[in-house]
Amino acid sequence: MADSTLKSKVDTIVDKLPPGGQEELEHFLDFLIEKYQVERKKNIIALGELWKDIPLNVTDEEVHKLRKEVSKQLVEKFDSGLFS
């Protein structure tokens, strides 16, 4: 599909969405832009050694669960207008 044809199709679809749907689509597109941004370089810092002397019994699964929970809460706060 040609670029201009795709843009035209997307414009038509966006026009059919209610305002809430358009806002949700905008958030999703921002997510995709961030996900596929090739030029962005990430500096990965290994924190494992930083915590080696602190007795933490936390599994990767627990960290993942906590991150998911915090992300969900942030989205709920954002959607409720708290960050407006």
Buried (B, 14 or more C-beta within 10 A) or exposed (E): EEEEEEEEEEEEEEEEEEEEEEEEBEEEEEEEEEEEEEEEEEEEEEEEEEEEEEEEEEEEEEEEEEEEEEEEEEEEEEEEEEEE
